[in-house]
Amino acid sequence: MNYVIDFNILFSSLLSGKVLYKSLFSHYSFYIPDFAFVELQKYDFSKIKT
């Protein structure tokens, strides 16, 4: 199934590092606005737990 996701939801889920979000992102297809990629490049996610 495909879903459109708001950038704020995506960003907060990436910051939280919860297993629930990893599961959702691996099983479903999400579409985000193009500007979201530009915004995501501004942040260093290497310090987030995986």
Secondary structure, 3 states (H helix, E strand, C coil): CEEECCHHHHHHHHHHCCHHHHHHHHHCEEECCCHHHHHHCCCCHHHCCC
